Amino acid sequence: MKEVPLTLADIGMINGTRFVIGTGVGLLLADKMDHKTRKAVSISLLVSGILFSIPMGMSFLGKLRSAHTPRPHIPEEHAA
């Protein structure tokens, strides 16, 4: 299993976007507001959640790649 170091901010952003997307889907399925308002709000939440997820996913993939690239070996006598 691969491990990727995530900061607390990364975890917060992941959870935040999942919350926004879930809220948008929940509003689409619920029948608690009038149809026009519910549709506008839920689509806005879905689109914003997806758009925020794209850069986070790219950042996550960058961390995944950099965590598994071999680092050049530097002899201890040359290390700073």
N, C-alpha and C positions, 0 to 999 in steps of 0.2 A: 504494500500500500504506500502511495506517495504522500508525503507530508509537505504542506505549504505553510510557511509562517504568515499568519494574518494578524494585523493589529486590531485593537479594540474598535478603531474607527471603521476598518474594513467590515468587521462583523456587524457593526451598527448599521452601516449602509446596506449590507445584504438583507438584514432583517427589516429595515425600513422600506426597501423597495418591495419585498415580499408582502409586507403589510399593505402598502398602497395598491398593489395589484390585486390582492385578496379582497380589499375593500371595494375596489371597482367591480370585481366579479360578483361579490355579494350584493351590491346595489343593482346590478343588472338582473339578478335572479329574484330580488325582493320586490314586494309590491307595496312599499310604505310611502312613496312619494308619487306625485303625478308623473305620468309617463315621460313628458318632454324633459323635465328637470332631472329625473333619475337617469335617463339615457345620456344627457349632456355631462353630468357629473361623473358617471361611471366610465364613460369613454375617455374623459379627460384624465381620470386616475389611472386607467389602464395604459394609455399612451405615455403619460409621464413616468409611470413605473417601468415600462419597457425601455423608454429612452434613457433613463438613469441606469438601467441594468447593463446596457451595452458597454459604456466605458469601464464599469466595474468588472465585467467579464473579461475585457481586454487586459485590464490591470492584473486580474487574477491569473490569466494565461501567461502573462509576462513573468509574474512571480514564479509560476510553475516551471516555466522554461529555465529561468535563471537559477532556480534552486537545484536543478538537475544537470547543469552543465559542468563538465569537469573543470576544476580550477587548476591553473598551472602551479606546479610544485616549485617553490622558491626555497633554496637551501637556507638553513638558519644563519649561516655566516653572512648572507647577503640581505637578510630581512632587516627592515628598519626598526 
